[in-house]
Amino acid sequence: MHVTYTPAAIFLLLSLVLCLFTASLLLLFAPRAPNKVNFLLGAYFLAFSWTLWVVFLIFTNHILSFPHFYRTGNISWLVALPLAYLYIRVAVKHVILSWRDLIHLIPLVFFLIDFSPFLLLSAATKYDLIMADIQNLAVSNSFRQGWLLPANGQVVFRVLVMCFYGYLQIRLLVQLPRKERAQQQHWYNWLVTLTVLQLLPIPIVIFSMLTSVAYVWCTCIPPAAAALLACMTLFLRPRILYGFSQPKEPVPVKMRWVAGDVVGSESKRILEALMQDSKPYLNSDYKLAQLADDLHMTIHQASAFLNQVAGHSFHDYINLQRINYSIELIKGGKMANLNMKGISERCGFNNRNSFTSAFKKFKGITPSEYVASLR
């Protein structure tokens, strides 16, 4: 079959090149930038680049030369979707990834199970199936090789996954405190832009599925256009592109913190007074954003301040305050009528296990062993 380069194929190639270039810059500069969250953004654009590459091969008939690439574009797409969400979650909530985030691989695992019989076929067999598919791209786009879902079932599933992650991203952005939005307006605007561009193709795809109008064009070109616009928008924000997104808003002089120094030790004094008088750590839902508000700092400044002055991350610092408070209560005999679960809740922990783990981390023994040592 002849190789063809239609305007749609050329547009896909343009989007592919720009996405790949953007991913390269993000991944190249992320290790040297203050804001390491760009690793996730770079991985997102890299995964989406593979999707565009496979679609380009299909549109030009080059896929016949690479039969094992057929249907792998959906694999990278199902990787890209959670990466975009995780990128926004880390940027907004300033949390690190954990093993629990592997739950986002469920859509990918489902697709791999559904298409495992096809993916394990020989190149020659795949070639024959691809030849039958690309005679009509609408047939190719129906994903009919699955054994769990019927034709177009994977397309519907993909739209549902897109809607799900779109909802999660919108919820994150809506929940971001207004004060922090104002402090990082350029950063917030970029996150909103990325989310909107991801959601824009969804109604077009749904309309095409229901009406069969320009089905192939509507399911392939709008996502490519959204990715192209996202890259172009990112290049207009070089501070974000190169990872230097921390705002430079002024803070009150008495609270200004500089790496390696605290002017007049005022910030440190206020932190110690806050922990001693207000004891915010007794609230199990106390967040870094709340501490930043209490110290009149941005979230980034508060996090750096704790690491520099206290030598701990926010999570460890708060848990250390809770452990010290529990020791005070135990020594004072105020916990005699409570079990370990009651003590942990009284000191701000969500459960006994986290209390025990934190106690052993900072004191070298378990709470029960500590109580026994006092007898």
N, C-alpha and C positions, 0 to 999 in steps of 0.2 A: 504494500500500500504506500502511496506517495506521501512524503512529508509535506505538510501544509503550514504556512505561517499567516494566519488570519489576523486582523486587527486585535481581536480578543486575545490571541496567543501572544502577540507583541506586548499588549498591555500587561498580561500576566508576567511576562519576562521582566518588564520594567519594575513591577511591584516586587518581584522576587529579588532582583539585584539590590533595590533600595532596602528591603527588609534585611537581606544578608549583610549589607554594609552597616546598617544601624546596629544589628546584633553584634557585629565584630567590634564596633566602637564601644558599645556598652560593656562587653565582656573584657575588652582590652583595658579600659580605664577604671573599671570597678575595683580591682585590687588596690589601686593607688588613690582612690577617692575616699573622702570621709563617709560617704553614703553607700554602704555595701549592698543596699537593696537592689541596685541596678543589675546585680547578677541574675535576679529573677526576671527582670524586664528583658535582659539580653537573651536569656534562655527562651523566653516567650517568643521573641522575634525569630530566634533560630529555629524553633520548632515550627512556627508558621511558615518560615521560608521553605522547609521541606514540603509542606502541604502545597504551596504554590508551585514548587518544582514538579511534583507529581501531576498536578492539574495541567501544567504547561506541557508535559510529556504527552498527556492524553489528548490535548487540543491539537498538538502538532503531529500525532501518530508516532512520535519517537518512543512511546511506551512499548512498542513492539520489540524494540532493541533492549529494553530493560523490563522484562515481564515480571520479575520478582518485586519491582517497585509498585506494581499495581495494587491498589487498596491500602498502601502504607501511608498515603496522605491523610487518611482518616485517623490513623494511629497518632501521627504528630499533632493533628488538630485536637484530639482528645487529651493530649499532653499540654498543649498551649492554653486551653481554656482554664484549667486550674492554676497554671503558672501566673496568668494575668490576675486571677483573684488573690493568690498568695502574695503577689507583688503589692497589690493595693492594701491587703491586710497588714503586711509588715510595715508598709509606709505609713499607714494611718494609726495602727495600734502599737507600733514599735515593739513587736514581739518576735521571738525567734521561731524558726520551724522546729517541729518535733516529729517523732515517729508517728504520732496520731494523724499527721497530715497525709500519711500514705492512704488514708481513706479516699482521697481524691483520685486515686487510681482505679476506683471501682468501674467508672464508665469505660475506661480503656480495657480493663480485664474482661468486661462483658463483651466488648467488640472482638477481642482476641479469641474468646471462646466461640462466639458466633461465627467468625470467619476462619477458625483454625483449619477446617478441612480444605478451604481454598488456599490459604497461606502456605500449607504444607505440600501443595501440588508441585509437580516438576515444571521446569521452565517451558517445556514443549506443550504440556497440557494447558498451562496458563496462556501461552501464546494463542492457542486455538480459541480459548474462551474470550480473550481480549479482542481477537479479530471479529468475533460475533458481536461483542459489545459496542465497539467503536464505529460500527456501521451506522449506529444511531446513538448519539451521545446521551439522549434522554434515557435510553436503556442502560447505558453505562453508569449513569448517575443514580440509578435506582437501587444499587447495591443488592442485587438479587442473589449473590452467591452465599449468603448466610444460611445456616441450617436452623437457627432459632427464630429469626424474624423473617417475614415475607418481604417481597420486593418493596422498596421505599421505607421499610421498617427502620432501617438504620438512619435514614434521612430524618424521619420523625424523631427518633431517639436523639440525634445530634441537635435538633432544634430545641428539644426539651432540656438538654444539658446546657445549651447556650442560654436559655431563659433562666435556668436555675442559677447559674453563675452570675448572670446579669443582675438577678435579684440580690444575691449576696453582696455584690460590689456596690449596688445602690444603697443597700442598708448600711454598709460600712461608711459610705460618704455622708449619708444623712445623719448618722450618729456622731460624726466628728464634731466636737465642741466648736461653737461659733468663734470663740476667742482664738482657737488654734487655726481655724480657717483663715482668719484675718492675718495672723502672724505669718502664715505660709501661703498666701493667696496664689502666687504663681505655681506652687507645687499642687495645691488643691485644684486649680483650674486644669492642670494637666491630667490629673487623675479623673476628673469629670469628663474631659475630652476623650480620653482613652475608653472609658466606660460607654459613653454615647456612641462612639465609632464602632464598638463591638456589638452594640444593640441594634444599630441602624439596619443591618442586613436582615434581621430576623423577620420583620413584617413583609419584606420583599420576598423572602424565601417562602413564607407561609402563603402569601398571595399566589405565588407561582405554583405551589403544590396543590392548592385548591382549584385553580383555574387552568392549569397546564399551559399558561402563557409564558413563552420564552423560558421554559423550565431550566434548561442547562445554563443559560446566560444568568438567570436570576440567582441560581444557587452557587455559582462560581465567581462571577465578576464583582458583585457588591462586597463580599468579604475581602477580595483582593484590593478593591478601591479603598475600603476602610483601613486596611493595613498600610496602603500607600499614604493616605492622609495622616495616619498616626505617625509614620516616620517623618513626614514633612513638618508636622506640628512639633515633633520632638527636636528637629533641627533648629526650630525657631526659639527653642529654650535650651541653649547650650549649658546653662548651669545644671539642669536636670540630666541632660545627655551625658555629661562628663562626671556626674555624681556629686557636684558641689551645690546641693540644694538647700543647705541649712540657711535659714533667714538671718539677717543681720540687724533685726530690729533693736533699737536701744532699750535697755532696761534701767530701772532706777539705779543711781550711782551706788547707793549703799548695798545693792544686791548684785552689782556687776561681778561676774566671775570670769577669770582669765586662767587658761591652762597653767597649772603650777602655782597659782596665787589666788588668794581671796582678799579683796580689798578690805583692810581693817578687820578681817576675820568675821565680818558681820554675817555673811551668809552661813558660815559654820555655826555661829552662835544661835542664829534664828532656827537652824535645823535642829540643833540640840534642844532648844527650848520647846520647839514644836513637838518633838518626840516625848519630852518629859511632861509637858503640861497637857497637851491635847490628846496624846496617845492615838494618833490616827491609825496606827498599825493594828489596833483592836478590831477595826472594820475589815472583815475578810475580803471585801470588794475594793479595798483601797488601791488605786492605780497610780502609775507614774504621772499621768496627766494631772491628777489631783495634787500630788506633791509639788509638781511644777507650779501650779496655781498658788499653792501655799507659800512657795519661795519666790514668787513673782519672776519666774524664769520660763523659758520655753522648754519643751520636753527634751530637746536635744541637750540644752544647757544643764538641765537637772540631772540627766543621765550621766553626762561627762563629769559634773560636779561630784556626784556620789562616787564614781570610780576613782577620781583624783584625790578627794579629801577623805572619804570613808574607806576606800580600797575595796568596795563591793559593788556589784550590780544592784539595781533597785530591788529585785526579788530577794537577793541574799541579805541586803541591808534590812529590809522590813522583817524578814524571818528572824534575823539576829535580834532585833528589838523585841519581837514576840517571845523568843527563847529567854532573853534576859528578864522580861516581865514575868514569865512563868516561874523562873527561879526565885524571884522576889516573893511571889505569892506562896510558893511551896515552902520557902524558908520561914515565912510569916505565919504558916499554919492556916492560911486562908483557903486551902484547897483540900483540907482533910476529908470533906464530905463528897468530893468529886472523884470520879474515875478518870482515866487518861483521856477518854473521849470528851468528858466535860471540861477538863483542863484545856485541851486543845481548842475547843470552841470558845472558851472564855478568853483565850489569848489571841484570837483572830485567825486560827487555822480552820480550814474547811473540813478536815477530817483528822482522825488519829494518826493515820499513816504518814501524812505530810508533816505532822508535828513530831513524830518519832524520828523521821528521816532528817529533819532540820536540826533537831536536838543533838543527834549523834554526829552530824556534820560539824557543828560548832563546838560541841563539848566532849566529843569522843566516846560518849556512853549514851545509852537510851534513857528516857525519862524515868522508867521504872528502876533502872540501876542507880540513877541519881537519888531517887527517893529512898531507896534501900540504904545508900551510903550515909544518909543523914540519921539513920536510926541507931 
